[in-house]
Amino acid sequence: MMNIKAFTLVSAVERELLMGDRDHISIECVECCGRNLYVGTNDCVIYHFLLEEKAMPTGTATFVATKQLHRHLGFKKPVNELCAASALNRLLVLCDNSITLVNMLNLEPVPSGARIKGATTFAVNENPVNGDPFCVEVCIISVKRRTVQMFLVYEDRVQIVKEVSTPEQPLAVAVDGYFLCLALTTQYIILNYSTGLSQDLFPYCSEEKPPIVKRIGRQEFLLAGPGGLGMFATVAGISQRAPVHWSENVIGAAVCFPYVIALDDEFITVHSMLDQQQKQTLPFKEGHILQDFEGRVIVATSKGVYILVPLPLEKQIQDLLANRRVEEALVLAKGARRNIPKEKFQLIETVMYRRILQQAGFIQFAQLQFLEAKELFRSSQLDVRELISLYPFLLPTSSSFTRSHPPLHEYADLNQLTQGDQEKMAKCKRFLMSYLNEIRSTEGANGYKEDIDTALLKLYAEADHDSLLDLLVTENFCLLTDSAAWLEKHKKFFALGLLYHYNKQDASAVQLWVNIVNGDIQDSTRSDLYEYIVDFLTYCLDQELVWTHADWLLQKSEEIGVQVFTKRPLDEQQQTSFNPDDIISCLKKYPKALVKYLEHLVIDRRLQKEEYHTHLAILYLEEVLRQRAPTGGKDVAPTETQAKLRRLLQKSDLYRVHLLKEKVQGAGLPMESAILHGKLGEHEKALHILVHDMGDFSAAEDYCLWSSEGRDAACRQRLFHTLLAMYLRAGPSAQDLTVAAVDLLNHHAREFDATQVLQTLPDTWSVQLLCPFLTGAMRDSIHARRTTQVALGLAKSENLIYMYDKMKLKGSAVRLSEQKLCQLCQNPFGEPVFVRYPNGGLVHTHCAASRHTAPSSPSPGTRT
């Protein structure tokens, strides 16, 4: 693992300042409280220094120590431990198995002489359970075997609180609340001194090396484990962090988040609590003290005191990013954001944290790690224009964007980033397409949607991407000037038309597409562009634009071009600018289109206007005559146009029959002539043409059916009798007419009056010949008789019911006196004439005649 510079080692107290030329003096312990530095030596002396910190431009600091005083404690033993209790203005000094209270400023023992005797080591509870702010909780390992004791230390007195026995001899202790973390002879344990319950942690051999127990946070401890591991443990006996791997010979440890610092005989090593990697190694020989005091880490040899000054986390992260160590930088940034108090490090501020993520994102982007880069860009809420600006010419010329300062990366543009590698450049462009498409509809695009969509359009156009058209036909914010120039440059003229349309410049759009169809400019985006233009103008609300291009559309294709009029939405067709007369006038030069449009009016829209029906019929007729002219035959099968003409003549009642009859006369169109005679009510003439001129008996039968469609049964019956009479008048010699008559009767028995038919039939016809007709006639007769009988029976039943009701009413007497009042007018009856309702109510006859509403009580019935 490559080292990073997390700490700088600076001198705090030089040897000369401490001991001069007395070589026999050595440092045993240190304590730091604010600017106050205390040093305990082997000759039972305490030194007090004031530290002055001076910041350096590099982000580190130097310290100058000024000696205040020193005090000999009056023993011949070394000062083993020091601990400041600033709330009490006291310094706890462990010397000769006794903890003495001295004044922090003048180092004089308290006048009361209060002390704790019989202590081999001690620890202050930094998470006290006693509520007294002028009291310090201290845990000592007693000289008694397997005993720890809890004391309350006041300004001038001490008080024992608890004495607890341990399974083995304790060697080191740390305190948090009611919990003691103890290093015993062979293992570490967590002991609740209030309840006496203990939890074994893991074994440890104290004979091989001294144990380490450090409280690093609320209810969490750092321990020297077996195999050169720094182990973390909570008061619940579990580990919430992975262990760090340090030296087998570690003799001291401290924590300065997010680092664990370890000291051995030759080195100070720095390990990350976030990824458990060793980050820095500092040579440091003969060190034997390593402690942290409220974020300040102090190390000492026997002759001098040094401070490990942490570099600002922001600078550490920037150094990692500069060395492309993105993962480590992100781990450090995220860990700092999660764990360090906000007031302690500026890094925690959201803006700074986002900036780090953005820098990391650009590093990943430059390494073509697009998935990682995208996630970093999104989570850091990157102004996407920072990314777009790397791509030359993608930002609109009107954009006011300027890059962040200081810059998030070192690249001028994509060419520099990819060093001209076209494959890498293509990958970067594909990534930007994908990323812009993802964020364009999110909150991240707010404020600069024009820049995003314009850049996306340019990328799509340059790459000939299918999504270009999708972008332009949906809601977008592409800037017209920039986008139009870019699309023109890349010959995306159809897309340019869509852009004009989206910006309400339909005239420019259609003219551009017309130029493509005419071949004036080249764009193969749509092979069906002519049909697209027709469809576009069909739904276009600009009627002037439709008229402008109507002739061009019809010249290209009459059948397709006319659709701009025939397929328009119905609500629009009602507008005066597109009334049918104007369109018909326009279409006079285009006969095929004119026929299509008149068919639309007459057949599709069913407009009931004589001139449209007549015009269409004449056009059909003219086309039929044109088609018949080369052949000149009589027995030619009807063409599609002729079939349309016949259908129109049959179905419509609005055309000018006499006009058409004149045009048909002598044109060799007997069927059409027959239809026109029928429209004039000249049914015999019509049937004569069909039967005698054409010999088309089937057409004659059809004529009877369609001519009587929508009329009463008597009309249809008259037509069929007329046809039958025409067949029979020919006499027995016309064999084909006789057969036709038989077929007519047998196939349409229901359309005839059987009695009348039987009176007109020749006597020579057999019953067998007319069997189907007679069977049908009998069936209809019987059905009619039975239906009549049923109706008669129902009427008799209803009449019987009324007679029964009447008898019931007559069976009851009605008393009429002067006291009886009319139910409607409330006046007495003057004569014995009245109307009685079924419920017994009596009213005057004139009241009953003029009544519109029944009296309220009692209400009369509906029958009298």
Secondary structure, 3 states (H helix, E strand, C coil): CCCCCCEEEEEEECHHHHHCCCCCCCEEEEEEECCEEEEEECCCEEEEEEEEEEECCCCCEEEEEEEEEEEECCCCCCEEEEEEECCCCEEEEEECCEEEEEECCCCCECCCCCEEECEEEEEECCCCCCCCCCCEEEEEEECCCCEEEEEEECCCCEEEEEEEECCCCCCEEEEECCEEEEECCCEEEEEECCCCCEEEEEECCCCCCCCCEEEEECCEEEEEECCCEEEEEECCCCCCCCCEECCCCCCEEEEECCEEEEECCCEEEEEECCCCCEEEEEECCCEEEEEEECCEEEEEECCCEEEEEECCHHHHHHHHHHCCCHHHHHHHHHHHHHHCCCCCCHHHCHHHHHHHHHHHHHHHHHCCCHHHHHHHHHHCCCCCHHHHCCCCCCCCCCCCCCCCCCCCCCCCCHHHHHCCCHHHHHHHHHHHHHHHHHHCCCHHHCCCHHHHHHHHHHHHHHHCCCHHHHHHHCCCCCCHHHHHHHHHHCCCHHHHHHHHHHCCCHHHHHHHHHHHHHCCCCCCCCCCHHHHHHHHHHCCCCHHHHHHHHHHHHHHCHHHHCHHHHCCCHHHHCCHHHCHHHHHHHHHHCHHHHHHHHHHHHHHCCCCCHHHHHHHHHHHHHHHHHHHCCCCCCCCCCCHHHHHHHHHHHHCCCCCHHHHHHHHCCCCCHHHHHHHHHHCCCHHHHHHHHHHHCCCHHHHHHHHHHHCCCCCHHHHHHHHHHHHHHHHHCCCCCHHHHHHHHHHHHHCHHHCCHHHHHHHCCCCCCCCCCHHHHHHHHHHHHHHHHHHHHHHHHHHHHHHHHHHHHHHHHCCCCCCCCCCECCCCCCECCCCCCEECCCCCEECHHHHHHCCCCCCCCCCCCCC
